[in-house]
């Protein structure tokens, strides 16, 4: 006798249904995790870009962020970043890689505002913030929400500008930046 072994159509359909249910449950969380990693990487790039702008300005002109305190830091950014378009009235700009930056001279979120006596002798302390920069790492694309916790990362971040460096603006921003 010749007996052929194989799967029945019902067995194959049940197997495909189980695979579909598992995929439907796991793909959304995987996509969210991927987006959060992209935002984190872009935030690291934004902090690096601002640090390079401050360092380059100091190396070429001998001027650190104390010379550009408050919203005047916007002018340093337009000189040292690869700006595609800018809005002087709102101290905002888009860079070539699609990031949106805005310099502030006031407090933003949980961050204290820039100090009017920002000085080069006191490098990176809370009272020595020269400017505040808010960055939307993907420009006009959504979700356009500020990151307020490390459990759910969105695309808007805050960076504090000290005399010769840029750092995450608060503990949450620091954890987002340095978390693995």
Backbone as JSON Lines, residues from 0, in Angstrom:
{"i":0,"aa":"X","n":[0.8,-1.18,0.0],"ca":[0.0,0.0,0.0],"c":[0.86,1.26,0.0]}
{"i":1,"aa":"X","n":[0.4,2.23,-0.75],"ca":[1.06,3.52,-0.84],"c":[0.31,4.55,0.01]}
{"i":2,"aa":"X","n":[0.84,4.91,1.15],"ca":[0.18,5.91,1.98],"c":[1.04,7.17,1.97]}
{"i":3,"aa":"X","n":[0.41,8.27,1.57],"ca":[1.14,9.54,1.53],"c":[0.85,10.31,2.81]}
{"i":4,"aa":"X","n":[1.9,10.89,3.38],"ca":[1.7,11.68,4.59],"c":[1.84,13.16,4.24]}
{"i":5,"aa":"X","n":[1.15,13.98,4.97],"ca":[1.2,15.43,4.74],"c":[0.22,16.12,5.67]}
{"i":6,"aa":"X","n":[0.11,17.41,5.48],"ca":[-0.79,18.2,6.3],"c":[-2.11,18.4,5.56]}
{"i":7,"aa":"X","n":[-3.15,18.44,6.31],"ca":[-4.45,18.71,5.7],"c":[-4.6,20.22,5.56]}
{"i":8,"aa":"X","n":[-5.53,20.63,4.74],"ca":[-5.79,22.06,4.54],"c":[-6.19,22.72,5.86]}
{"i":9,"aa":"X","n":[-6.97,22.06,6.67],"ca":[-7.4,22.62,7.95],"c":[-6.2,22.85,8.87]}
{"i":10,"aa":"X","n":[-5.25,21.94,8.91],"ca":[-4.07,22.1,9.75],"c":[-3.23,23.29,9.3]}
{"i":11,"aa":"X","n":[-3.08,23.45,8.01],"ca":[-2.31,24.57,7.47],"c":[-2.99,25.89,7.8]}
{"i":12,"aa":"X","n":[-4.31,25.97,7.65],"ca":[-5.05,27.19,7.95],"c":[-4.98,27.55,9.43]}
{"i":13,"aa":"X","n":[-5.09,26.57,10.31],"ca":[-4.98,26.83,11.75],"c":[-3.58,27.36,12.08]}
{"i":14,"aa":"X","n":[-2.56,26.76,11.49],"ca":[-1.18,27.22,11.71],"c":[-1.01,28.66,11.25]}
{"i":15,"aa":"X","n":[-1.5,28.99,10.06],"ca":[-1.4,30.36,9.54],"c":[-2.17,31.35,10.42]}
{"i":16,"aa":"X","n":[-3.3,30.92,10.94],"ca":[-4.09,31.78,11.82],"c":[-3.33,32.07,13.12]}
{"i":17,"aa":"X","n":[-2.69,31.08,13.67],"ca":[-1.91,31.27,14.9],"c":[-0.74,32.23,14.64]}
{"i":18,"aa":"X","n":[-0.06,32.05,13.52],"ca":[1.05,32.95,13.16],"c":[0.54,34.38,12.99]}
{"i":19,"aa":"X","n":[-0.62,34.54,12.37],"ca":[-1.2,35.87,12.17],"c":[-1.55,36.56,13.48]}
{"i":20,"aa":"X","n":[-2.1,35.8,14.42],"ca":[-2.45,36.38,15.72],"c":[-1.18,36.81,16.46]}
{"i":21,"aa":"X","n":[-0.17,36.0,16.44],"ca":[1.09,36.35,17.11],"c":[1.71,37.6,16.47]}
{"i":22,"aa":"X","n":[1.7,37.67,15.15],"ca":[2.24,38.83,14.44],"c":[1.45,40.08,14.78]}
{"i":23,"aa":"X","n":[0.13,39.98,14.84],"ca":[-0.71,41.14,15.17],"c":[-0.43,41.65,16.57]}
{"i":24,"aa":"X","n":[-0.03,40.79,17.47],"ca":[0.26,41.21,18.84],"c":[1.66,41.78,18.98]}
{"i":25,"aa":"X","n":[2.62,41.33,18.21],"ca":[4.01,41.75,18.42],"c":[4.47,42.89,17.51]}
{"i":26,"aa":"X","n":[3.96,43.0,16.32],"ca":[4.46,44.01,15.37],"c":[4.24,45.44,15.87]}
{"i":27,"aa":"X","n":[3.08,45.82,16.42],"ca":[2.93,47.21,16.9],"c":[3.96,47.61,17.95]}
{"i":28,"aa":"X","n":[4.23,46.74,18.92],"ca":[5.22,47.1,19.95],"c":[6.62,47.15,19.35]}
{"i":29,"aa":"X","n":[6.9,46.31,18.38],"ca":[8.19,46.34,17.71],"c":[8.37,47.64,16.93]}
{"i":30,"aa":"X","n":[7.31,48.09,16.27],"ca":[7.37,49.34,15.51],"c":[7.56,50.53,16.46]}
{"i":31,"aa":"X","n":[6.87,50.53,17.6],"ca":[7.02,51.61,18.56],"c":[8.44,51.64,19.11]}
{"i":32,"aa":"X","n":[8.99,50.51,19.41],"ca":[10.35,50.43,19.91],"c":[11.34,50.95,18.87]}
{"i":33,"aa":"X","n":[11.12,50.62,17.62],"ca":[12.0,51.1,16.55],"c":[11.94,52.61,16.43]}
{"i":34,"aa":"X","n":[10.74,53.19,16.49],"ca":[10.59,54.64,16.41],"c":[11.28,55.32,17.58]}
{"i":35,"aa":"X","n":[11.15,54.76,18.78],"ca":[11.8,55.36,19.94],"c":[13.32,55.32,19.8]}
{"i":36,"aa":"X","n":[13.86,54.25,19.25],"ca":[15.3,54.18,19.03],"c":[15.75,55.22,18.0]}
{"i":37,"aa":"X","n":[14.92,55.44,16.98],"ca":[15.24,56.46,15.98],"c":[15.26,57.84,16.62]}
{"i":38,"aa":"X","n":[14.27,58.15,17.47],"ca":[14.23,59.45,18.14],"c":[15.44,59.62,19.05]}
{"i":39,"aa":"X","n":[15.8,58.58,19.77],"ca":[16.96,58.64,20.66],"c":[18.24,58.91,19.86]}
{"i":40,"aa":"X","n":[18.42,58.21,18.77],"ca":[19.61,58.42,17.94],"c":[19.65,59.83,17.36]}
{"i":41,"aa":"X","n":[18.51,60.32,16.93],"ca":[18.45,61.68,16.38],"c":[18.73,62.71,17.47]}
{"i":42,"aa":"X","n":[18.27,62.47,18.69],"ca":[18.56,63.37,19.81],"c":[20.06,63.43,20.07]}
{"i":43,"aa":"X","n":[20.71,62.27,20.05],"ca":[22.16,62.23,20.23],"c":[22.84,63.06,19.14]}
{"i":44,"aa":"X","n":[22.36,62.93,17.93],"ca":[22.93,63.69,16.82],"c":[22.72,65.19,17.03]}
{"i":45,"aa":"X","n":[21.54,65.59,17.49],"ca":[21.24,67.01,17.71],"c":[22.16,67.6,18.78]}
{"i":46,"aa":"X","n":[22.35,66.89,19.88],"ca":[23.25,67.36,20.94],"c":[24.67,67.48,20.39]}
{"i":47,"aa":"X","n":[25.08,66.51,19.6],"ca":[26.41,66.54,18.99],"c":[26.55,67.73,18.05]}
{"i":48,"aa":"X","n":[25.53,68.0,17.26],"ca":[25.58,69.13,16.33],"c":[25.72,70.46,17.07]}
{"i":49,"aa":"X","n":[24.96,70.63,18.14],"ca":[25.04,71.87,18.93],"c":[26.42,71.98,19.59]}
{"i":50,"aa":"X","n":[26.92,70.86,20.13],"ca":[28.26,70.88,20.74],"c":[29.32,71.26,19.71]}
{"i":51,"aa":"X","n":[29.21,70.71,18.52],"ca":[30.17,71.05,17.47],"c":[30.08,72.52,17.09]}
{"i":52,"aa":"X","n":[28.87,73.06,17.05],"ca":[28.7,74.48,16.72],"c":[29.36,75.36,17.77]}
{"i":53,"aa":"X","n":[29.15,75.04,19.05],"ca":[29.75,75.82,20.13],"c":[31.27,75.7,20.1]}
{"i":54,"aa":"X","n":[31.77,74.48,19.92],"ca":[33.22,74.25,19.88],"c":[33.86,74.93,18.67]}
{"i":55,"aa":"X","n":[33.23,74.81,17.52],"ca":[33.76,75.44,16.31],"c":[33.78,76.95,16.45]}
{"i":56,"aa":"X","n":[32.75,77.51,17.01],"ca":[32.69,78.95,17.2],"c":[33.8,79.42,18.14]}
{"i":57,"aa":"X","n":[34.04,78.63,19.19],"ca":[35.11,78.98,20.13],"c":[36.48,78.86,19.45]}
{"i":58,"aa":"X","n":[36.66,77.82,18.65],"ca":[37.94,77.62,17.98],"c":[38.21,78.69,16.92]}
{"i":59,"aa":"X","n":[37.19,79.06,16.16],"ca":[37.39,80.02,15.06],"c":[37.33,81.48,15.5]}
{"i":60,"aa":"X","n":[36.4,81.8,16.4],"ca":[36.19,83.19,16.78],"c":[36.63,83.52,18.19]}
{"i":61,"aa":"X","n":[36.96,82.49,18.99],"ca":[37.35,82.73,20.37],"c":[36.19,83.17,21.24]}
{"i":62,"aa":"X","n":[34.98,82.87,20.79],"ca":[33.78,83.27,21.54],"c":[33.02,82.01,21.95]}
{"i":63,"aa":"X","n":[32.71,81.92,23.24],"ca":[31.9,80.79,23.69],"c":[30.45,81.23,23.82]}
{"i":64,"aa":"X","n":[29.61,80.38,24.38],"ca":[28.18,80.67,24.44],"c":[27.86,81.84,25.37]}
{"i":65,"aa":"X","n":[28.79,82.25,26.22],"ca":[28.51,83.4,27.07],"c":[28.36,84.67,26.23]}
{"i":66,"aa":"X","n":[29.01,84.7,25.09],"ca":[28.88,85.86,24.19],"c":[27.57,85.83,23.41]}
{"i":67,"aa":"X","n":[26.88,84.7,23.47],"ca":[25.64,84.55,22.73],"c":[24.49,84.2,23.67]}
{"i":68,"aa":"X","n":[24.52,84.76,24.87],"ca":[23.52,84.37,25.85],"c":[22.11,84.72,25.38]}
{"i":69,"aa":"X","n":[21.16,84.06,26.02],"ca":[19.74,84.19,25.73],"c":[19.44,83.86,24.28]}
{"i":70,"aa":"X","n":[18.52,84.55,23.65],"ca":[18.1,84.16,22.3],"c":[19.14,84.47,21.24]}
{"i":71,"aa":"X","n":[20.17,85.23,21.59],"ca":[21.22,85.51,20.61],"c":[21.97,84.24,20.22]}
{"i":72,"aa":"X","n":[21.8,83.18,20.98],"ca":[22.41,81.91,20.61],"c":[21.9,81.44,19.26]}
{"i":73,"aa":"X","n":[20.72,81.87,18.89],"ca":[20.15,81.57,17.57],"c":[21.11,81.99,16.46]}
{"i":74,"aa":"X","n":[21.76,83.13,16.61],"ca":[22.68,83.6,15.57],"c":[23.91,82.7,15.46]}
{"i":75,"aa":"X","n":[24.39,82.2,16.58],"ca":[25.5,81.25,16.53],"c":[25.08,79.99,15.77]}
{"i":76,"aa":"X","n":[23.87,79.5,16.05],"ca":[23.4,78.28,15.38],"c":[23.26,78.5,13.88]}
{"i":77,"aa":"X","n":[22.74,79.64,13.47],"ca":[22.58,79.87,12.03],"c":[23.93,79.98,11.33]}
{"i":78,"aa":"X","n":[24.95,80.42,12.04],"ca":[26.28,80.51,11.45],"c":[26.98,79.15,11.35]}
{"i":79,"aa":"X","n":[26.76,78.28,12.34],"ca":[27.55,77.06,12.44],"c":[26.84,75.77,12.07]}
{"i":80,"aa":"X","n":[25.52,75.8,11.92],"ca":[24.79,74.6,11.5],"c":[24.47,74.7,10.02]}
{"i":81,"aa":"X","n":[24.16,73.59,9.4],"ca":[23.8,73.56,7.99],"c":[22.31,73.89,7.86]}
{"i":82,"aa":"X","n":[22.0,75.19,7.92],"ca":[20.63,75.66,7.96],"c":[20.05,75.77,6.55]}
{"i":83,"aa":"X","n":[18.86,75.18,6.39],"ca":[18.16,75.26,5.1],"c":[17.19,76.45,5.08]}
{"i":84,"aa":"X","n":[16.49,76.68,6.19],"ca":[15.6,77.83,6.28],"c":[15.54,78.26,7.73]}
{"i":85,"aa":"X","n":[15.28,79.56,7.93],"ca":[15.22,80.07,9.3],"c":[14.14,81.12,9.42]}
{"i":86,"aa":"X","n":[13.72,81.33,10.65],"ca":[12.69,82.3,10.99],"c":[13.23,83.16,12.11]}
{"i":87,"aa":"X","n":[13.74,84.34,11.75],"ca":[14.36,85.22,12.75],"c":[13.39,85.64,13.84]}
{"i":88,"aa":"X","n":[12.14,85.88,13.48],"ca":[11.16,86.35,14.46],"c":[10.94,85.32,15.57]}
{"i":89,"aa":"X","n":[10.98,84.04,15.23],"ca":[10.73,82.98,16.21],"c":[12.0,82.26,16.64]}
{"i":90,"aa":"X","n":[13.15,82.73,16.2],"ca":[14.44,82.1,16.47],"c":[14.4,80.6,16.21]}
{"i":91,"aa":"X","n":[13.82,80.23,15.06],"ca":[13.69,78.82,14.69],"c":[14.36,78.57,13.35]}
{"i":92,"aa":"X","n":[14.75,77.32,13.13],"ca":[15.42,76.97,11.87],"c":[15.26,75.49,11.56]}
{"i":93,"aa":"X","n":[15.37,75.18,10.28],"ca":[15.41,73.8,9.82],"c":[16.81,73.54,9.29]}
{"i":94,"aa":"X","n":[17.37,72.41,9.65],"ca":[18.68,72.04,9.13],"c":[18.52,71.11,7.94]}
{"i":95,"aa":"X","n":[19.61,70.86,7.25],"ca":[19.58,70.04,6.04],"c":[19.12,68.62,6.29]}
{"i":96,"aa":"X","n":[19.3,68.12,7.5],"ca":[18.89,66.75,7.8],"c":[17.47,66.66,8.35]}
{"i":97,"aa":"X","n":[16.7,67.75,8.24],"ca":[15.29,67.71,8.59],"c":[14.96,68.02,10.04]}
{"i":98,"aa":"X","n":[15.95,68.41,10.83],"ca":[15.68,68.74,12.23],"c":[15.23,70.2,12.34]}
{"i":99,"aa":"X","n":[14.38,70.46,13.33],"ca":[13.9,71.8,13.61],"c":[14.47,72.22,14.95]}
{"i":100,"aa":"X","n":[15.12,73.37,15.0],"ca":[15.71,73.9,16.22],"c":[15.08,75.24,16.55]}
{"i":101,"aa":"X","n":[14.94,75.51,17.84],"ca":[14.48,76.83,18.26],"c":[15.22,77.21,19.54]}
{"i":102,"aa":"X","n":[15.82,78.39,19.52],"ca":[16.54,78.9,20.68],"c":[15.6,79.75,21.53]}
{"i":103,"aa":"X","n":[15.71,79.58,22.85],"ca":[14.87,80.32,23.79],"c":[15.73,81.06,24.79]}
{"i":104,"aa":"X","n":[15.22,82.16,25.25],"ca":[15.86,82.89,26.32],"c":[15.07,82.79,27.61]}
{"i":105,"aa":"X","n":[14.08,81.9,27.64],"ca":[13.25,81.73,28.83],"c":[13.22,80.27,29.22]}
{"i":106,"aa":"X","n":[12.65,80.01,30.39],"ca":[12.54,78.63,30.87],"c":[11.66,77.81,29.94]}
{"i":107,"aa":"X","n":[12.0,76.54,29.76],"ca":[11.23,75.63,28.92],"c":[10.96,74.35,29.7]}
{"i":108,"aa":"X","n":[9.7,74.07,29.94],"ca":[9.35,72.84,30.65],"c":[9.91,72.83,32.05]}
{"i":109,"aa":"X","n":[10.57,71.73,32.4],"ca":[11.11,71.57,33.75],"c":[12.48,72.22,33.9]}
{"i":110,"aa":"X","n":[12.92,72.91,32.86],"ca":[14.25,73.51,32.88],"c":[14.18,74.97,33.29]}
{"i":111,"aa":"X","n":[15.06,75.38,34.18],"ca":[15.15,76.8,34.53],"c":[15.62,77.56,33.31]}
{"i":112,"aa":"X","n":[15.26,78.82,33.26],"ca":[15.65,79.65,32.12],"c":[17.12,79.98,32.14]}
{"i":113,"aa":"X","n":[17.61,80.55,31.05],"ca":[19.01,80.96,30.97],"c":[19.32,82.01,32.03]}
{"i":114,"aa":"X","n":[20.54,81.98,32.48],"ca":[21.0,82.93,33.48],"c":[21.5,84.18,32.79]}
{"i":115,"aa":"X","n":[21.14,85.34,33.31],"ca":[21.59,86.59,32.69],"c":[23.08,86.81,32.97]}
{"i":116,"aa":"X","n":[23.63,86.11,33.94],"ca":[25.06,86.24,34.24],"c":[25.8,84.94,33.93]}
{"i":117,"aa":"X","n":[25.46,84.35,32.83],"ca":[26.16,83.15,32.36],"c":[27.64,83.5,32.18]}
{"i":118,"aa":"X","n":[28.53,82.74,32.81],"ca":[29.95,83.07,32.69],"c":[30.8,81.85,32.44]}
{"i":119,"aa":"X","n":[31.9,82.05,31.8],"ca":[32.78,80.97,31.38],"c":[33.5,80.29,32.54]}
{"i":120,"aa":"X","n":[33.58,80.93,33.7],"ca":[34.3,80.34,34.82],"c":[33.55,79.18,35.47]}
{"i":121,"aa":"X","n":[32.23,79.18,35.35],"ca":[31.4,78.16,35.98],"c":[30.77,77.35,34.86]}
{"i":122,"aa":"X","n":[31.37,76.24,34.49],"ca":[31.02,75.56,33.26],"c":[29.6,75.0,33.16]}
{"i":123,"aa":"X","n":[29.27,73.95,33.83],"ca":[27.99,73.27,33.59],"c":[27.21,73.09,34.88]}
{"i":124,"aa":"X","n":[26.79,74.2,35.45],"ca":[25.95,74.13,36.63],"c":[24.58,74.71,36.3]}
{"i":125,"aa":"X","n":[23.6,74.37,37.09],"ca":[22.22,74.77,36.83],"c":[22.07,76.27,36.65]}
{"i":126,"aa":"X","n":[22.77,77.06,37.43],"ca":[22.65,78.51,37.33],"c":[23.47,79.13,36.23]}
{"i":127,"aa":"X","n":[24.1,78.35,35.42],"ca":[25.0,78.88,34.38],"c":[24.53,78.53,32.97]}
{"i":128,"aa":"X","n":[23.26,78.37,32.78],"ca":[22.73,78.07,31.44],"c":[22.7,79.36,30.63]}
{"i":129,"aa":"X","n":[23.32,79.33,29.45],"ca":[23.38,80.51,28.59],"c":[22.17,80.6,27.67]}
{"i":130,"aa":"X","n":[21.65,79.47,27.26],"ca":[20.51,79.44,26.36],"c":[19.84,78.08,26.46]}
{"i":131,"aa":"X","n":[18.64,78.0,25.93],"ca":[17.9,76.76,25.88],"c":[17.51,76.53,24.42]}
{"i":132,"aa":"X","n":[17.72,75.31,23.93],"ca":[17.35,74.98,22.56],"c":[16.38,73.8,22.6]}
{"i":133,"aa":"X","n":[15.28,73.96,21.9],"ca":[14.32,72.87,21.76],"c":[14.49,72.33,20.34]}
{"i":134,"aa":"X","n":[14.56,71.01,20.22],"ca":[14.75,70.39,18.91],"c":[13.66,69.37,18.65]}
{"i":135,"aa":"X","n":[13.09,69.44,17.46],"ca":[12.17,68.41,16.97],"c":[12.99,67.61,15.97]}
{"i":136,"aa":"X","n":[13.36,66.41,16.34],"ca":[14.34,65.65,15.57],"c":[13.84,65.16,14.21]}
{"i":137,"aa":"X","n":[12.54,65.21,13.97],"ca":[12.04,64.81,12.65],"c":[11.22,65.91,11.99]}
{"i":138,"aa":"X","n":[11.45,67.13,12.4],"ca":[10.8,68.27,11.75],"c":[9.29,68.24,11.87]}
{"i":139,"aa":"X","n":[8.62,68.39,10.75],"ca":[7.16,68.49,10.73],"c":[6.46,67.14,10.89]}
{"i":140,"aa":"X","n":[7.15,66.06,10.72],"ca":[6.52,64.75,10.88],"c":[6.05,64.56,12.32]}
{"i":141,"aa":"X","n":[4.99,63.79,12.5],"ca":[4.46,63.51,13.84],"c":[5.41,62.66,14.64]}
{"i":142,"aa":"X","n":[5.18,62.51,15.88],"ca":[4.02,62.93,16.65],"c":[4.09,64.37,17.15]}
{"i":143,"aa":"X","n":[5.24,65.04,17.05],"ca":[5.41,66.41,17.51],"c":[4.95,66.59,18.96]}
{"i":144,"aa":"X","n":[5.49,65.73,19.8],"ca":[5.2,65.78,21.24],"c":[6.51,65.78,22.01]}
{"i":145,"aa":"X","n":[6.58,66.56,23.07],"ca":[7.81,66.57,23.87],"c":[7.98,65.27,24.66]}
{"i":146,"aa":"X","n":[9.2,64.87,24.81],"ca":[9.53,63.7,25.62],"c":[9.54,64.14,27.08]}
{"i":147,"aa":"X","n":[8.73,63.47,27.89],"ca":[8.64,63.82,29.31],"c":[9.01,62.65,30.22]}
{"i":148,"aa":"X","n":[9.21,61.47,29.64],"ca":[9.56,60.29,30.44],"c":[10.42,59.36,29.59]}
{"i":149,"aa":"X","n":[11.16,58.51,30.27],"ca":[12.02,57.58,29.54],"c":[11.26,56.35,29.07]}
{"i":150,"aa":"X","n":[10.04,56.16,29.55],"ca":[9.27,54.99,29.15],"c":[8.63,55.16,27.78]}
{"i":151,"aa":"X","n":[8.36,56.37,27.38],"ca":[7.77,56.64,26.07],"c":[8.48,57.85,25.49]}
{"i":152,"aa":"X","n":[9.3,57.63,24.48],"ca":[10.12,58.68,23.91],"c":[9.44,59.22,22.66]}
{"i":153,"aa":"X","n":[9.3,60.56,22.6],"ca":[8.72,61.22,21.44],"c":[9.81,62.0,20.71]}
{"i":154,"aa":"X","n":[9.44,62.91,19.85],"ca":[10.41,63.53,18.95],"c":[10.87,64.94,19.32]}
{"i":155,"aa":"X","n":[10.4,65.5,20.41],"ca":[10.84,66.85,20.81],"c":[11.64,66.76,22.1]}
{"i":156,"aa":"X","n":[12.84,67.39,22.08],"ca":[13.75,67.34,23.21],"c":[14.25,68.74,23.54]}
{"i":157,"aa":"X","n":[14.74,68.91,24.76],"ca":[15.28,70.19,25.22],"c":[16.75,70.03,25.56]}
{"i":158,"aa":"X","n":[17.54,71.01,25.11],"ca":[18.99,71.0,25.32],"c":[19.38,72.29,26.03]}
{"i":159,"aa":"X","n":[20.18,72.17,27.09],"ca":[20.7,73.34,27.81],"c":[22.07,73.68,27.24]}
{"i":160,"aa":"X","n":[22.27,74.97,26.98],"ca":[23.55,75.43,26.44],"c":[24.34,76.09,27.56]}
{"i":161,"aa":"X","n":[25.49,75.53,27.85],"ca":[26.41,76.07,28.84],"c":[27.52,76.81,28.1]}
{"i":162,"aa":"X","n":[28.44,77.48,28.78],"ca":[29.43,78.28,28.08],"c":[30.18,77.57,26.95]}
{"i":163,"aa":"X","n":[30.6,76.32,27.18],"ca":[31.36,75.66,26.13],"c":[30.85,74.28,25.78]}
{"i":164,"aa":"X","n":[29.58,74.0,26.1],"ca":[29.03,72.7,25.75],"c":[27.52,72.71,25.81]}
{"i":165,"aa":"X","n":[26.94,71.72,25.17],"ca":[25.49,71.51,25.21],"c":[25.24,70.17,25.88]}
{"i":166,"aa":"X","n":[24.26,70.15,26.78],"ca":[23.93,68.93,27.51],"c":[22.41,68.76,27.54]}
{"i":167,"aa":"X","n":[21.95,67.54,27.78],"ca":[20.51,67.35,27.95],"c":[20.0,68.28,29.05]}
{"i":168,"aa":"X","n":[18.81,68.8,28.86],"ca":[18.3,69.86,29.73],"c":[17.94,69.43,31.13]}
{"i":169,"aa":"X","n":[17.57,68.19,31.31],"ca":[17.17,67.75,32.65],"c":[17.47,66.26,32.8]}
{"i":170,"aa":"X","n":[17.11,65.71,33.93],"ca":[17.41,64.31,34.22],"c":[16.77,63.37,33.21]}
{"i":171,"aa":"X","n":[15.53,63.63,32.86],"ca":[14.84,62.76,31.89],"c":[15.55,62.78,30.55]}
{"i":172,"aa":"X","n":[15.92,63.97,30.08],"ca":[16.63,64.09,28.8],"c":[17.98,63.35,28.87]}
{"i":173,"aa":"X","n":[18.65,63.46,30.0],"ca":[19.92,62.77,30.18],"c":[19.76,61.26,30.14]}
{"i":174,"aa":"X","n":[18.73,60.77,30.79],"ca":[18.49,59.32,30.77],"c":[18.16,58.84,29.36]}
{"i":175,"aa":"X","n":[17.4,59.63,28.62],"ca":[17.09,59.27,27.23],"c":[18.36,59.22,26.41]}
{"i":176,"aa":"X","n":[19.22,60.23,26.59],"ca":[20.44,60.31,25.79],"c":[21.44,59.21,26.12]}
{"i":177,"aa":"X","n":[21.63,58.92,27.39],"ca":[22.68,58.0,27.79],"c":[22.22,56.58,28.04]}
{"i":178,"aa":"X","n":[20.93,56.32,27.97],"ca":[20.39,54.99,28.2],"c":[20.75,54.07,27.04]}
{"i":179,"aa":"X","n":[20.99,52.81,27.35],"ca":[21.33,51.86,26.27],"c":[20.14,51.04,25.92]}
